Amino acid sequence: MLTSLLGIRLVLLIGPTVPLPAPAEAMTALTHAKVINDDREGDGFQLTFTLGKSPIGDYNLLSSGALNPDRRVGLRPIIGAPPEPPIDRLLTHHPHTAPNEPGLSTLTVSGRDLSVMLDLEERNAEYRNRPDFLIATEILTQPAYAQLGLVPQTSPTADLPLELQRIPRQHETDFRFLQRLARRNGYVFYTEPLTIGVTRAYWGPENRLGLPQPALSVNIGTATNVNSLNFSQDALAPVGAAGNFVEPITKTSLRIPPLPSLRVPPLASSPAAPRRRSLMRQTAGQSPTQAATTLLAATTRSPDAISASGQLDTVRYGHILRARRLVGVRGAGLRHDGLYYVRRVTHEIEPGKYTQDFTLSREGTGALLPVVRP
C-alpha cells in the first residue's frame, strides 16, 4: 500500500485473472504510479519499482513472476470512505533498467485497459439483418470476454440493414470493428471497471447523464481546490455537416435537414456556431435512415469550442476525478463557470505526492444552471 498525503493511499492488486492483493515486496518497491484516464485514446498505466538482488544475485521481484506480462493490475485509490472505484488494467510492457551503480535498478511496467483483449486477433465475419447495436452486443457477450468480467452496455441504433441491400462485414479485430460501428452512429466505445474483476464495456452515445462530480473551485478562498486552471476557445473547432440522399421512389435528391448532436444534455447557454461545414457525399447512395445516421454522427463528432486544462490539489479536492463524466467549475466567472465534460485525467502518485492533471471541454460559454455541486 503506497501512502500519500494526509491518509491518501493506493492499494495495488495483481493476478492472472482476478487481481488479488500484491505481494508485500511489490508494494515496498513501488515508488511511482501514473494512470491515464482518456475518453478517446483509452486508459493506461505505468508503475515504477526499485529492484534489489537476492543473495544468489537474482532480482526477486522479477523471478517471482508477480509482474509478468498479461497479468491484470488493479489500482484502488483510497481517499476517506468509501473507497473510489478501482482502476483495472492489463500489464503489457515490461522494461527493466539495470545500471552499473548498485541500488539504482528499476522495473517499469505499463499496460492498457481491458479493451486490449479485444484487439489481439483480426477476423472476418458478416452480420446479416442485424442493427449495429445487436452486432456490438453479440461480440461483447462472447464467452472469452465474459470470462474477463466484461459486462456489455449497448444503446439502440435506428438503422436496420436488410440483407438484400447491404450486409455489415467485419475485417479487423473486434475492438476496431466496435469502434468503427460506434463512430458511424455517433457513439463511443470504451471499457471501465465497476469493481474488482467486473468491467463495463460501454457502446453508446457520450454519457453526460448522472450526478456531476464535485466542483473544481478556483479563486474562492479556502474552498479553492485547483492549483491551476486555463481556458481556451477555438472558434474554428466546431464543424457542421450537410448532405443529400436520393428518395427511392421518385429518385429525387433531397437535402437532409440539420440534425442535433447526440451529446445531451447541452452544457453551455451560448453554444458556438460552426463556421466550417463538411459535405457528407456518401449519403447520396444511402437509405434515408442510414443517411440521417451518417449526418447525425458527423454532427456529434464535431469538436467542442471550449476547452480547459489544469491540475488538482487532490488533498483539498478529496476525490478522484474521472474522465467520461461531468464536473462543475466555479469561481472562473460567468463565461466559464458551469458544467464540463471531463476528457482526460492523468494521475501521478508517489510517496508524499498525488496530483491530477485534467482536460475538460464543452460546446460554448455560459452556464445553464446557476449553481454546481460543491
C-alpha positions as CSV (number, residue, x, y, z in Angstrom):
1,M,0.0,0.0,0.0
2,L,1.6,3.3,-1.1
3,T,0.9,6.1,1.3
4,S,0.4,9.6,0.1
5,L,-0.5,12.9,1.8
6,L,-2.9,13.0,4.7
7,G,-4.1,9.4,4.5
8,I,-4.4,9.1,0.7
9,R,-3.5,5.5,0.0
10,L,-3.1,3.4,-3.1
11,V,-3.9,-0.4,-3.0
12,L,-2.2,-2.5,-5.6
13,L,-3.8,-5.7,-6.8
14,I,-2.2,-8.2,-9.2
15,G,-3.3,-11.5,-10.6
16,P,-3.6,-13.7,-13.7
17,T,-7.4,-13.4,-14.0
18,V,-8.8,-11.7,-10.9
19,P,-6.4,-9.2,-9.3
20,L,-5.5,-10.0,-5.7
21,P,-3.5,-8.0,-3.1
22,A,0.1,-7.6,-4.4
23,P,3.0,-9.2,-2.5
24,A,4.5,-7.1,0.2
25,E,7.7,-6.9,-1.7
26,A,6.0,-5.3,-4.7
27,M,4.3,-2.7,-2.5
28,T,7.5,-1.9,-0.8
29,A,9.3,-1.5,-4.1
30,L,6.6,0.7,-5.7
31,T,7.9,4.2,-6.0
32,H,5.7,5.8,-8.6
33,A,2.3,5.2,-10.3
34,K,1.0,7.0,-13.3
35,V,-2.6,6.3,-14.6
36,I,-4.1,7.9,-17.7
37,N,-7.9,8.0,-18.0
38,D,-8.7,9.3,-21.5
39,D,-12.1,9.3,-23.2
40,R,-10.7,9.0,-26.7
41,E,-7.3,7.3,-26.6
42,G,-8.2,4.8,-23.9
43,D,-6.8,4.2,-20.5
44,G,-3.4,3.1,-19.4
45,F,-0.9,3.0,-16.5
46,Q,2.8,2.9,-15.7
47,L,4.3,1.6,-12.4
48,T,7.9,2.0,-11.4
49,F,9.6,-0.3,-8.9
50,T,13.0,-0.3,-7.4
51,L,14.8,-3.7,-7.6
52,G,17.1,-5.4,-5.1
53,K,19.1,-8.5,-5.6
54,S,18.9,-11.6,-3.5
55,P,22.0,-13.4,-2.1
56,I,22.2,-15.5,-5.2
57,G,22.3,-12.4,-7.4
58,D,18.8,-12.5,-8.9
59,Y,16.0,-9.9,-8.7
60,N,13.3,-11.4,-6.5
61,L,10.5,-9.2,-7.9
62,L,11.3,-10.4,-11.4
63,S,11.8,-14.1,-10.6
64,S,8.6,-14.3,-8.6
65,G,6.5,-13.8,-11.8
66,A,4.1,-11.4,-10.0
67,L,4.7,-8.7,-12.6
68,N,4.8,-10.9,-15.7
69,P,3.1,-9.6,-18.8
70,D,-0.6,-10.4,-19.3
71,R,-1.3,-10.1,-15.6
72,R,-4.2,-8.0,-14.5
73,V,-3.3,-5.0,-12.4
74,G,-5.8,-3.2,-10.2
75,L,-5.2,0.1,-8.5
76,R,-7.6,1.3,-5.9
77,P,-7.1,4.9,-4.5
78,I,-8.5,5.3,-1.1
79,I,-9.4,8.9,0.0
80,G,-11.6,8.7,3.1
81,A,-14.6,6.4,2.8
82,P,-16.0,4.7,0.8
83,P,-13.0,3.9,-1.5
84,E,-13.0,5.1,-5.0
85,P,-13.8,2.8,-8.0
86,P,-10.9,0.6,-9.0
87,I,-8.6,1.1,-12.0
88,D,-8.3,-2.3,-13.8
89,R,-5.6,-2.7,-16.5
90,L,-3.7,-5.4,-18.3
91,L,0.0,-5.4,-18.0
92,T,1.6,-5.4,-21.5
93,H,5.0,-3.8,-21.4
94,H,8.0,-4.8,-19.1
95,P,11.2,-2.7,-19.5
96,H,14.0,-3.3,-17.0
97,T,16.9,-0.8,-16.3
98,A,20.0,-2.3,-14.8
99,P,22.7,0.3,-14.4
100,N,26.2,-0.4,-13.1
101,E,25.6,1.6,-9.9
102,P,24.2,-0.6,-7.1
103,G,20.7,0.2,-5.8
104,L,19.6,2.0,-9.0
105,S,18.0,-0.8,-10.9
106,T,14.3,-0.2,-11.7
107,L,11.5,-2.0,-13.3
108,T,8.8,0.0,-15.1
109,V,5.7,-1.9,-16.1
110,S,2.9,-0.4,-18.2
111,G,-0.3,-1.6,-19.7
112,R,-3.7,-0.7,-21.1
113,D,-7.3,-1.2,-20.2
114,L,-9.1,-4.5,-20.9
115,S,-10.1,-3.3,-24.4
116,V,-6.7,-4.6,-25.4
117,M,-8.0,-8.1,-25.2
118,L,-10.5,-7.3,-27.9
119,D,-7.6,-6.0,-30.2
120,L,-5.5,-9.1,-30.4
121,E,-6.8,-11.1,-33.3
122,E,-8.3,-10.0,-36.7
123,R,-11.2,-11.9,-38.1
124,N,-13.6,-11.9,-41.0
125,A,-17.3,-12.1,-40.2
126,E,-20.6,-10.9,-41.6
127,Y,-23.8,-10.0,-39.8
128,R,-27.0,-10.4,-41.8
129,N,-30.2,-8.4,-40.9
130,R,-28.9,-7.1,-37.6
131,P,-28.6,-3.5,-36.5
132,D,-25.3,-2.2,-35.2
133,F,-26.2,-2.4,-31.5
134,L,-27.1,-6.1,-31.8
135,I,-23.8,-6.7,-33.5
136,A,-22.0,-5.0,-30.7
137,T,-23.9,-6.9,-28.1
138,E,-23.2,-10.2,-29.9
139,I,-19.4,-9.5,-30.0
140,L,-19.2,-8.4,-26.3
141,T,-21.1,-11.4,-25.0
142,Q,-18.7,-13.9,-26.4
143,P,-17.6,-16.5,-23.7
144,A,-13.9,-15.4,-24.0
145,Y,-14.9,-11.8,-23.0
146,A,-17.4,-12.9,-20.3
147,Q,-14.5,-14.8,-18.6
148,L,-12.7,-11.4,-18.3
149,G,-15.7,-10.0,-16.4
150,L,-16.8,-7.8,-19.3
151,V,-20.4,-6.6,-18.9
152,P,-21.8,-5.1,-22.1
153,Q,-23.9,-2.0,-22.1
154,T,-25.1,-1.0,-25.5
155,S,-27.6,1.6,-26.8
156,P,-30.1,1.1,-29.6
157,T,-29.5,2.3,-33.2
158,A,-32.0,3.3,-35.8
159,D,-30.7,1.8,-39.0
160,L,-31.7,-1.8,-39.8
161,P,-29.6,-3.1,-42.8
162,L,-31.6,-5.6,-44.9
163,E,-29.7,-8.4,-46.5
164,L,-30.9,-7.5,-50.0
165,Q,-29.4,-4.0,-49.6
166,R,-26.2,-4.5,-47.7
167,I,-24.5,-6.8,-45.2
168,P,-22.3,-5.4,-42.4
169,R,-18.9,-7.1,-42.6
170,Q,-16.0,-7.2,-40.2
171,H,-12.4,-7.4,-41.5
172,E,-10.5,-6.3,-38.4
173,T,-10.2,-7.0,-34.7
174,D,-13.3,-6.9,-32.5
175,F,-12.1,-3.7,-30.8
176,R,-11.5,-1.8,-34.1
177,F,-14.8,-3.1,-35.5
178,L,-16.7,-1.9,-32.5
179,Q,-15.0,1.5,-32.7
180,R,-16.0,1.7,-36.4
181,L,-19.6,0.8,-35.7
182,A,-19.6,3.3,-32.8
183,R,-18.2,6.2,-35.0
184,R,-20.8,5.7,-37.8
185,N,-23.6,6.0,-35.2
186,G,-22.1,9.0,-33.4
187,Y,-21.3,6.7,-30.4
188,V,-18.3,5.9,-28.3
189,F,-16.8,2.6,-27.2
190,Y,-14.7,2.0,-24.1
191,T,-14.2,-0.2,-21.1
192,E,-14.1,0.9,-17.4
193,P,-14.0,-1.1,-14.2
194,L,-17.1,-1.2,-11.9
195,T,-15.5,-3.3,-9.2
196,I,-12.6,-5.7,-8.9
197,G,-12.9,-8.3,-11.6
198,V,-16.0,-6.7,-13.3
199,T,-15.6,-4.2,-16.2
200,R,-18.3,-2.4,-18.1
201,A,-18.0,-2.4,-21.9
202,Y,-19.9,0.7,-22.9
203,W,-21.1,1.2,-26.5
204,G,-23.4,4.1,-26.9
205,P,-23.6,7.9,-27.0
206,E,-21.3,10.0,-25.0
207,N,-22.6,9.7,-21.4
208,R,-23.5,13.1,-19.9
209,L,-26.1,11.8,-17.5
210,G,-25.8,11.1,-13.8
211,L,-24.7,13.2,-10.9
212,P,-21.8,15.5,-11.7
213,Q,-18.5,15.1,-9.8
214,P,-17.7,17.6,-7.1
215,A,-16.8,21.0,-8.4
216,L,-13.4,22.3,-9.4
217,S,-13.1,25.6,-7.5
218,V,-10.8,28.4,-8.3
219,N,-10.2,31.8,-6.8
220,I,-12.8,31.4,-4.0
221,G,-10.6,31.5,-0.9
222,T,-10.3,28.4,1.3
223,A,-12.7,26.4,-1.0
224,T,-10.1,26.6,-3.9
225,N,-9.1,23.1,-4.8
226,V,-7.2,23.5,-8.1
227,N,-3.5,24.5,-8.5
228,S,-4.1,25.9,-12.0
229,L,-7.0,26.2,-14.4
230,N,-6.7,27.6,-18.0
231,F,-9.4,28.1,-20.6
232,S,-9.2,28.4,-24.4
233,Q,-11.7,28.9,-27.2
234,D,-11.2,27.7,-30.8
235,A,-13.8,29.4,-33.0
236,L,-12.9,27.0,-35.9
237,A,-13.2,23.8,-33.9
238,P,-17.0,23.1,-34.4
239,V,-17.8,21.7,-37.8
240,G,-21.3,21.5,-39.3
241,A,-22.4,18.7,-41.6
242,A,-24.6,18.7,-44.7
243,G,-25.7,16.1,-47.2
244,N,-28.3,14.8,-49.6
245,F,-30.0,11.5,-50.1
246,V,-31.9,10.1,-53.1
247,E,-35.6,9.4,-52.5
248,P,-36.0,5.8,-53.5
249,I,-39.4,6.1,-55.3
250,T,-39.0,9.4,-57.3
251,K,-35.2,9.3,-57.4
252,T,-35.2,12.9,-56.3
253,S,-32.2,14.3,-54.5
254,L,-33.3,15.7,-51.2
255,R,-31.3,17.7,-48.6
256,I,-31.1,16.2,-45.1
257,P,-32.3,18.8,-42.6
258,P,-29.9,19.9,-39.8
259,L,-29.8,17.4,-37.0
260,P,-29.0,18.0,-33.3
261,S,-25.9,16.4,-31.7
262,L,-26.3,13.3,-29.6
263,R,-24.4,15.0,-26.8
264,V,-27.2,15.6,-24.4
265,P,-27.9,17.4,-22.2
266,P,-26.2,20.6,-23.6
267,L,-23.7,22.2,-21.2
268,A,-23.4,25.8,-22.4
269,S,-26.0,28.6,-22.6
270,S,-24.3,30.1,-25.6
271,P,-23.0,27.2,-27.9
272,A,-20.5,28.2,-30.5
273,A,-22.0,28.1,-34.1
274,P,-19.9,26.1,-36.6
275,R,-18.0,28.2,-39.0
276,R,-16.9,25.3,-41.1
277,R,-19.1,22.8,-42.9
278,S,-18.4,19.3,-44.3
279,L,-20.3,17.7,-47.1
280,M,-21.3,14.0,-46.4
281,R,-21.0,12.8,-50.0
282,Q,-21.5,9.2,-49.1
283,T,-25.2,9.9,-48.1
284,A,-26.2,10.1,-51.8
285,G,-26.1,6.3,-52.0
286,Q,-27.6,5.6,-48.6
287,S,-31.1,4.9,-47.5
288,P,-32.9,7.9,-45.7
289,T,-32.3,6.3,-42.3
290,Q,-28.7,5.5,-43.0
291,A,-28.1,9.0,-44.4
292,A,-29.6,10.6,-41.4
293,T,-27.5,8.5,-39.1
294,T,-24.3,9.5,-41.1
295,L,-25.1,13.2,-40.7
296,L,-26.1,12.8,-37.1
297,A,-22.8,11.0,-36.3
298,A,-20.8,13.7,-38.1
299,T,-22.5,16.4,-36.1
300,T,-21.9,14.6,-32.9
301,R,-18.2,14.1,-33.6
302,S,-17.6,17.8,-34.1
303,P,-15.0,19.1,-31.6
304,D,-16.1,21.3,-28.7
305,A,-15.2,25.0,-29.0
306,I,-14.2,25.5,-25.3
307,S,-11.5,23.5,-23.5
308,A,-9.9,23.8,-20.1
309,S,-6.9,22.2,-18.6
310,G,-5.4,22.3,-15.1
311,Q,-4.1,20.5,-12.1
312,L,-6.0,19.5,-9.0
313,D,-4.9,19.7,-5.4
314,T,-6.0,16.2,-4.5
315,V,-6.0,16.6,-0.8
316,R,-8.3,19.7,-1.0
317,Y,-10.5,18.1,-3.6
318,G,-10.9,14.9,-1.6
319,H,-12.0,12.8,-4.6
320,I,-10.7,11.0,-7.7
321,L,-11.6,13.0,-10.8
322,R,-12.7,10.6,-13.5
323,A,-12.9,11.1,-17.3
324,R,-16.1,10.4,-19.3
325,R,-18.2,12.2,-16.7
326,L,-19.4,15.7,-15.9
327,V,-17.8,18.1,-13.4
328,G,-18.7,21.5,-12.3
329,V,-16.4,24.6,-12.4
330,R,-17.0,27.6,-10.1
331,G,-15.1,30.8,-9.4
332,A,-14.0,31.2,-13.0
333,G,-16.5,33.9,-13.9
334,L,-19.9,33.8,-15.6
335,R,-18.4,32.9,-19.0
336,H,-16.6,29.8,-17.8
337,D,-18.5,28.6,-14.8
338,G,-20.9,25.7,-15.1
339,L,-20.7,22.0,-16.2
340,Y,-18.0,20.5,-18.3
341,Y,-17.3,17.0,-19.8
342,V,-14.0,15.5,-18.5
343,R,-11.9,14.4,-21.5
344,R,-8.7,13.3,-19.8
345,V,-7.2,12.8,-16.3
346,T,-3.6,11.9,-15.6
347,H,-2.9,10.7,-12.1
348,E,0.6,10.9,-10.7
349,I,1.1,9.1,-7.4
350,E,4.3,8.7,-5.3
351,P,5.1,8.8,-1.6
352,G,4.0,12.2,-0.2
353,K,2.5,13.4,-3.5
354,Y,-0.6,12.9,-5.6
355,T,-1.6,15.2,-8.5
356,Q,-4.3,15.0,-11.1
357,D,-3.9,16.8,-14.4
358,F,-7.2,17.2,-16.3
359,T,-8.7,18.3,-19.6
360,L,-12.3,19.5,-19.9
361,S,-14.5,20.6,-22.8
362,R,-17.9,21.9,-23.7
363,E,-19.7,23.3,-26.7
364,G,-19.8,27.0,-25.7
365,T,-19.7,29.6,-23.0
366,G,-22.1,30.4,-20.1
367,A,-23.6,28.1,-17.6
368,L,-27.1,26.6,-18.0
369,L,-27.5,26.1,-14.2
370,P,-26.9,28.9,-11.6
371,V,-25.0,26.5,-9.3
372,V,-22.9,23.3,-9.5
373,R,-22.4,20.5,-7.0
374,P,-19.9,21.8,-4.4
